[in-house]
């Protein structure tokens, strides 16, 4: 296996505990869309999180249209996407916290200068920047190595589409096997696996041992090579991939 030179971190619920905050903030907007389409179903933030974890709001809206059989124009979609982005960012700037144990790991990696570090997210770039700024993690990542499937690509998309990982590899000038991705969700892990990148799955942000075990099984079945429940396990997980 080629030498690992770069580590590619998902943001939401991998670096920053942001998914629940974000989905609570956008549930109201999603319900407004459903109401305007005369669809009686409504979502709570937790229900949205369960159904669409790892997707950005654009991807969620595409899924809702497919699920409930309605269509909105591209202009309407862009308006909703911007409104959701602003609402979520305002919430994250007030309430976001780092995932437990990740900051010391980032500090050690940054100080070692052994690996290049990047963020690869489905979320809008402004949202990612707001999240990592709030928890004081932006200093670990070069500004031009923060990538967003919603913002960085010519055509916006969302994970599990591997396009954002292909784009990241192209920008940093690395092959897939020279990198390791760290992902917490099915869609995120699928995106990295489809791009040919070895993956460490992080399940520590899920509530309870049962849910963590369930997600670990799901991620393993997708081709994720190592699973960690706490960031204290990262060094060992990375070493296993490097020595495989």
FITIDO-579180 format. One record per residue (C-alpha): residue in three letters; y negated, x, z negated. Coordinates in steps of 0.2 Angstrom, whole numbers, m for minus. Example, Ala and Ser with C-alpha at 12.3 -4.5 7.8 and 13.67 -1.06 7.14 Angstrom:
2
<marmar res="ALA" yy="22" xx="62" zz="m39"/>
<marmar res="SER" yy="5" xx="68" zz="m36"/>
//
This chain:
244
<marmar res="UNK" yy="0" xx="0" zz="0"/>
<marmar res="UNK" yy="m18" xx="7" zz="4"/>
<marmar res="UNK" yy="m29" xx="12" zz="m10"/>
<marmar res="UNK" yy="m38" xx="m2" zz="m18"/>
<marmar res="UNK" yy="m57" xx="1" zz="m16"/>
<marmar res="UNK" yy="m65" xx="m16" zz="m19"/>
<marmar res="UNK" yy="m63" xx="m31" zz="m31"/>
<marmar res="UNK" yy="m69" xx="m48" zz="m25"/>
<marmar res="UNK" yy="m73" xx="m60" zz="m39"/>
<marmar res="UNK" yy="m74" xx="m79" zz="m37"/>
<marmar res="UNK" yy="m89" xx="m85" zz="m47"/>
<marmar res="UNK" yy="m86" xx="m103" zz="m54"/>
<marmar res="UNK" yy="m74" xx="m103" zz="m69"/>
<marmar res="UNK" yy="m69" xx="m85" zz="m65"/>
<marmar res="UNK" yy="m85" xx="m76" zz="m69"/>
<marmar res="UNK" yy="m95" xx="m90" zz="m76"/>
<marmar res="UNK" yy="m90" xx="m106" zz="m85"/>
<marmar res="UNK" yy="m99" xx="m117" zz="m72"/>
<marmar res="UNK" yy="m87" xx="m129" zz="m64"/>
<marmar res="UNK" yy="m87" xx="m143" zz="m77"/>
<marmar res="UNK" yy="m106" xx="m142" zz="m78"/>
<marmar res="UNK" yy="m108" xx="m142" zz="m60"/>
<marmar res="UNK" yy="m96" xx="m157" zz="m57"/>
<marmar res="UNK" yy="m104" xx="m167" zz="m71"/>
<marmar res="UNK" yy="m121" xx="m164" zz="m62"/>
<marmar res="UNK" yy="m115" xx="m169" zz="m45"/>
<marmar res="UNK" yy="m104" xx="m184" zz="m51"/>
<marmar res="UNK" yy="m119" xx="m195" zz="m52"/>
<marmar res="UNK" yy="m124" xx="m191" zz="m34"/>
<marmar res="UNK" yy="m107" xx="m193" zz="m27"/>
<marmar res="UNK" yy="m106" xx="m210" zz="m35"/>
<marmar res="UNK" yy="m123" xx="m215" zz="m27"/>
<marmar res="UNK" yy="m115" xx="m210" zz="m10"/>
<marmar res="UNK" yy="m100" xx="m222" zz="m14"/>
<marmar res="UNK" yy="m112" xx="m236" zz="m19"/>
<marmar res="UNK" yy="m122" xx="m235" zz="m4"/>
<marmar res="UNK" yy="m106" xx="m236" zz="6"/>
<marmar res="UNK" yy="m101" xx="m252" zz="m4"/>
<marmar res="UNK" yy="m86" xx="m243" zz="m11"/>
<marmar res="UNK" yy="m82" xx="m248" zz="m29"/>
<marmar res="UNK" yy="m74" xx="m232" zz="m34"/>
<marmar res="UNK" yy="m83" xx="m221" zz="m46"/>
<marmar res="UNK" yy="m80" xx="m203" zz="m52"/>
<marmar res="UNK" yy="m83" xx="m194" zz="m69"/>
<marmar res="UNK" yy="m87" xx="m176" zz="m68"/>
<marmar res="UNK" yy="m69" xx="m172" zz="m75"/>
<marmar res="UNK" yy="m61" xx="m183" zz="m61"/>
<marmar res="UNK" yy="m71" xx="m174" zz="m48"/>
<marmar res="UNK" yy="m66" xx="m157" zz="m55"/>
<marmar res="UNK" yy="m48" xx="m162" zz="m55"/>
<marmar res="UNK" yy="m48" xx="m168" zz="m37"/>
<marmar res="UNK" yy="m60" xx="m155" zz="m29"/>
<marmar res="UNK" yy="m59" xx="m139" zz="m40"/>
<marmar res="UNK" yy="m63" xx="m124" zz="m29"/>
<marmar res="UNK" yy="m72" xx="m134" zz="m16"/>
<marmar res="UNK" yy="m91" xx="m134" zz="m14"/>
<marmar res="UNK" yy="m101" xx="m151" zz="m13"/>
<marmar res="UNK" yy="m101" xx="m151" zz="6"/>
<marmar res="UNK" yy="m82" xx="m149" zz="6"/>
<marmar res="UNK" yy="m81" xx="m163" zz="m7"/>
<marmar res="UNK" yy="m91" xx="m175" zz="4"/>
<marmar res="UNK" yy="m80" xx="m172" zz="19"/>
<marmar res="UNK" yy="m65" xx="m176" zz="8"/>
<marmar res="UNK" yy="m73" xx="m191" zz="1"/>
<marmar res="UNK" yy="m77" xx="m197" zz="19"/>
<marmar res="UNK" yy="m59" xx="m195" zz="24"/>
<marmar res="UNK" yy="m52" xx="m203" zz="8"/>
<marmar res="UNK" yy="m62" xx="m218" zz="8"/>
<marmar res="UNK" yy="m65" xx="m220" zz="27"/>
<marmar res="UNK" yy="m83" xx="m219" zz="29"/>
<marmar res="UNK" yy="m95" xx="m208" zz="39"/>
<marmar res="UNK" yy="m112" xx="m201" zz="35"/>
<marmar res="UNK" yy="m123" xx="m192" zz="47"/>
<marmar res="UNK" yy="m126" xx="m173" zz="47"/>
<marmar res="UNK" yy="m144" xx="m176" zz="42"/>
<marmar res="UNK" yy="m139" xx="m186" zz="27"/>
<marmar res="UNK" yy="m125" xx="m174" zz="22"/>
<marmar res="UNK" yy="m138" xx="m159" zz="22"/>
<marmar res="UNK" yy="m150" xx="m170" zz="12"/>
<marmar res="UNK" yy="m136" xx="m173" zz="m1"/>
<marmar res="UNK" yy="m131" xx="m155" zz="m1"/>
<marmar res="UNK" yy="m148" xx="m149" zz="m5"/>
<marmar res="UNK" yy="m151" xx="m162" zz="m18"/>
<marmar res="UNK" yy="m134" xx="m158" zz="m27"/>
<marmar res="UNK" yy="m138" xx="m139" zz="m26"/>
<marmar res="UNK" yy="m155" xx="m142" zz="m35"/>
<marmar res="UNK" yy="m147" xx="m153" zz="m48"/>
<marmar res="UNK" yy="m133" xx="m141" zz="m52"/>
<marmar res="UNK" yy="m144" xx="m126" zz="m52"/>
<marmar res="UNK" yy="m155" xx="m134" zz="m65"/>
<marmar res="UNK" yy="m140" xx="m138" zz="m76"/>
<marmar res="UNK" yy="m133" xx="m120" zz="m74"/>
<marmar res="UNK" yy="m150" xx="m112" zz="m78"/>
<marmar res="UNK" yy="m149" xx="m121" zz="m95"/>
<marmar res="UNK" yy="m131" xx="m121" zz="m100"/>
<marmar res="UNK" yy="m120" xx="m108" zz="m91"/>
<marmar res="UNK" yy="m110" xx="m96" zz="m101"/>
<marmar res="UNK" yy="m99" xx="m82" zz="m95"/>
<marmar res="UNK" yy="m80" xx="m84" zz="m95"/>
<marmar res="UNK" yy="m72" xx="m77" zz="m111"/>
<marmar res="UNK" yy="m70" xx="m59" zz="m110"/>
<marmar res="UNK" yy="m76" xx="m55" zz="m93"/>
<marmar res="UNK" yy="m92" xx="m46" zz="m97"/>
<marmar res="UNK" yy="m84" xx="m31" zz="m105"/>
<marmar res="UNK" yy="m72" xx="m30" zz="m90"/>
<marmar res="UNK" yy="m87" xx="m30" zz="m78"/>
<marmar res="UNK" yy="m96" xx="m17" zz="m88"/>
<marmar res="UNK" yy="m81" xx="m5" zz="m89"/>
<marmar res="UNK" yy="m78" xx="m7" zz="m70"/>
<marmar res="UNK" yy="m97" xx="m5" zz="m66"/>
<marmar res="UNK" yy="m98" xx="11" zz="m77"/>
<marmar res="UNK" yy="m82" xx="19" zz="m69"/>
<marmar res="UNK" yy="m89" xx="18" zz="m51"/>
<marmar res="UNK" yy="m70" xx="17" zz="m46"/>
<marmar res="UNK" yy="m72" xx="1" zz="m36"/>
<marmar res="UNK" yy="m85" xx="m8" zz="m26"/>
<marmar res="UNK" yy="m88" xx="m25" zz="m34"/>
<marmar res="UNK" yy="m92" xx="m41" zz="m24"/>
<marmar res="UNK" yy="m94" xx="m60" zz="m28"/>
<marmar res="UNK" yy="m85" xx="m72" zz="m15"/>
<marmar res="UNK" yy="m89" xx="m90" zz="m19"/>
<marmar res="UNK" yy="m88" xx="m107" zz="m10"/>
<marmar res="UNK" yy="m104" xx="m112" zz="m19"/>
<marmar res="UNK" yy="m121" xx="m111" zz="m12"/>
<marmar res="UNK" yy="m129" xx="m94" zz="m14"/>
<marmar res="UNK" yy="m143" xx="m100" zz="m24"/>
<marmar res="UNK" yy="m131" xx="m108" zz="m36"/>
<marmar res="UNK" yy="m121" xx="m92" zz="m37"/>
<marmar res="UNK" yy="m136" xx="m82" zz="m41"/>
<marmar res="UNK" yy="m142" xx="m94" zz="m54"/>
<marmar res="UNK" yy="m125" xx="m93" zz="m63"/>
<marmar res="UNK" yy="m123" xx="m74" zz="m63"/>
<marmar res="UNK" yy="m142" xx="m72" zz="m68"/>
<marmar res="UNK" yy="m140" xx="m84" zz="m82"/>
<marmar res="UNK" yy="m126" xx="m74" zz="m90"/>
<marmar res="UNK" yy="m133" xx="m57" zz="m86"/>
<marmar res="UNK" yy="m119" xx="m52" zz="m73"/>
<marmar res="UNK" yy="m130" xx="m50" zz="m58"/>
<marmar res="UNK" yy="m133" xx="m31" zz="m62"/>
<marmar res="UNK" yy="m115" xx="m28" zz="m59"/>
<marmar res="UNK" yy="m115" xx="m33" zz="m40"/>
<marmar res="UNK" yy="m126" xx="m27" zz="m26"/>
<marmar res="UNK" yy="m137" xx="m41" zz="m20"/>
<marmar res="UNK" yy="m130" xx="m40" zz="m2"/>
<marmar res="UNK" yy="m112" xx="m41" zz="m9"/>
<marmar res="UNK" yy="m114" xx="m59" zz="m15"/>
<marmar res="UNK" yy="m106" xx="m70" zz="m3"/>
<marmar res="UNK" yy="m106" xx="m89" zz="m1"/>
<marmar res="UNK" yy="m95" xx="m100" zz="11"/>
<marmar res="UNK" yy="m109" xx="m113" zz="10"/>
<marmar res="UNK" yy="m123" xx="m100" zz="14"/>
<marmar res="UNK" yy="m117" xx="m84" zz="21"/>
<marmar res="UNK" yy="m108" xx="m90" zz="37"/>
<marmar res="UNK" yy="m115" xx="m96" zz="53"/>
<marmar res="UNK" yy="m106" xx="m112" zz="51"/>
<marmar res="UNK" yy="m105" xx="m118" zz="33"/>
<marmar res="UNK" yy="m87" xx="m120" zz="26"/>
<marmar res="UNK" yy="m78" xx="m120" zz="10"/>
<marmar res="UNK" yy="m62" xx="m113" zz="3"/>
<marmar res="UNK" yy="m47" xx="m114" zz="6"/>
<marmar res="UNK" yy="m54" xx="m109" zz="24"/>
<marmar res="UNK" yy="m52" xx="m90" zz="24"/>
<marmar res="UNK" yy="m68" xx="m88" zz="34"/>
<marmar res="UNK" yy="m79" xx="m82" zz="19"/>
<marmar res="UNK" yy="m66" xx="m68" zz="15"/>
<marmar res="UNK" yy="m65" xx="m63" zz="33"/>
<marmar res="UNK" yy="m84" xx="m62" zz="33"/>
<marmar res="UNK" yy="m84" xx="m52" zz="17"/>
<marmar res="UNK" yy="m71" xx="m39" zz="23"/>
<marmar res="UNK" yy="m82" xx="m37" zz="39"/>
<marmar res="UNK" yy="m98" xx="m34" zz="29"/>
<marmar res="UNK" yy="m91" xx="m22" zz="17"/>
<marmar res="UNK" yy="m81" xx="m13" zz="30"/>
<marmar res="UNK" yy="m64" xx="m14" zz="22"/>
<marmar res="UNK" yy="m46" xx="m20" zz="26"/>
<marmar res="UNK" yy="m38" xx="m34" zz="17"/>
<marmar res="UNK" yy="m26" xx="m23" zz="8"/>
<marmar res="UNK" yy="m39" xx="m12" zz="2"/>
<marmar res="UNK" yy="m46" xx="m26" zz="m9"/>
<marmar res="UNK" yy="m40" xx="m37" zz="m23"/>
<marmar res="UNK" yy="m47" xx="m55" zz="m25"/>
<marmar res="UNK" yy="m48" xx="m64" zz="m42"/>
<marmar res="UNK" yy="m47" xx="m83" zz="m41"/>
<marmar res="UNK" yy="m44" xx="m97" zz="m53"/>
<marmar res="UNK" yy="m41" xx="m112" zz="m41"/>
<marmar res="UNK" yy="m29" xx="m117" zz="m28"/>
<marmar res="UNK" yy="m42" xx="m118" zz="m14"/>
<marmar res="UNK" yy="m49" xx="m101" zz="m19"/>
<marmar res="UNK" yy="m32" xx="m92" zz="m20"/>
<marmar res="UNK" yy="m27" xx="m100" zz="m3"/>
<marmar res="UNK" yy="m42" xx="m94" zz="5"/>
<marmar res="UNK" yy="m39" xx="m76" zz="m1"/>
<marmar res="UNK" yy="m20" xx="m77" zz="3"/>
<marmar res="UNK" yy="m24" xx="m83" zz="21"/>
<marmar res="UNK" yy="m35" xx="m68" zz="23"/>
<marmar res="UNK" yy="m21" xx="m56" zz="18"/>
<marmar res="UNK" yy="m29" xx="m51" zz="2"/>
<marmar res="UNK" yy="m19" xx="m48" zz="m14"/>
<marmar res="UNK" yy="m24" xx="m60" zz="m27"/>
<marmar res="UNK" yy="m25" xx="m60" zz="m46"/>
<marmar res="UNK" yy="m25" xx="m78" zz="m53"/>
<marmar res="UNK" yy="m35" xx="m82" zz="m68"/>
<marmar res="UNK" yy="m30" xx="m97" zz="m78"/>
<marmar res="UNK" yy="m40" xx="m94" zz="m94"/>
<marmar res="UNK" yy="m53" xx="m107" zz="m90"/>
<marmar res="UNK" yy="m41" xx="m122" zz="m89"/>
<marmar res="UNK" yy="m39" xx="m132" zz="m105"/>
<marmar res="UNK" yy="m23" xx="m130" zz="m115"/>
<marmar res="UNK" yy="m7" xx="m120" zz="m112"/>
<marmar res="UNK" yy="1" xx="m134" zz="m103"/>
<marmar res="UNK" yy="m12" xx="m134" zz="m89"/>
<marmar res="UNK" yy="m13" xx="m116" zz="m89"/>
<marmar res="UNK" yy="6" xx="m114" zz="m86"/>
<marmar res="UNK" yy="5" xx="m128" zz="m72"/>
<marmar res="UNK" yy="m9" xx="m119" zz="m63"/>
<marmar res="UNK" yy="0" xx="m102" zz="m65"/>
<marmar res="UNK" yy="15" xx="m110" zz="m56"/>
<marmar res="UNK" yy="4" xx="m117" zz="m43"/>
<marmar res="UNK" yy="m5" xx="m101" zz="m39"/>
<marmar res="UNK" yy="12" xx="m91" zz="m39"/>
<marmar res="UNK" yy="19" xx="m103" zz="m26"/>
<marmar res="UNK" yy="4" xx="m100" zz="m15"/>
<marmar res="UNK" yy="7" xx="m81" zz="m15"/>
<marmar res="UNK" yy="m3" xx="m75" zz="m30"/>
<marmar res="UNK" yy="4" xx="m59" zz="m36"/>
<marmar res="UNK" yy="m2" xx="m58" zz="m54"/>
<marmar res="UNK" yy="m8" xx="m71" zz="m66"/>
<marmar res="UNK" yy="m19" xx="m68" zz="m82"/>
<marmar res="UNK" yy="m23" xx="m80" zz="m95"/>
<marmar res="UNK" yy="m37" xx="m69" zz="m103"/>
<marmar res="UNK" yy="m48" xx="m55" zz="m95"/>
<marmar res="UNK" yy="m40" xx="m43" zz="m107"/>
<marmar res="UNK" yy="m25" xx="m43" zz="m96"/>
<marmar res="UNK" yy="m35" xx="m38" zz="m80"/>
<marmar res="UNK" yy="m32" xx="m20" zz="m81"/>
<marmar res="UNK" yy="m14" xx="m22" zz="m82"/>
<marmar res="UNK" yy="m13" xx="m35" zz="m68"/>
<marmar res="UNK" yy="m23" xx="m24" zz="m57"/>
<marmar res="UNK" yy="m12" xx="m9" zz="m60"/>
<marmar res="UNK" yy="3" xx="m19" zz="m56"/>
<marmar res="UNK" yy="m4" xx="m23" zz="m39"/>
<marmar res="UNK" yy="m10" xx="m5" zz="m36"/>
<marmar res="UNK" yy="7" xx="1" zz="m40"/>
<marmar res="UNK" yy="17" xx="m12" zz="m30"/>
//
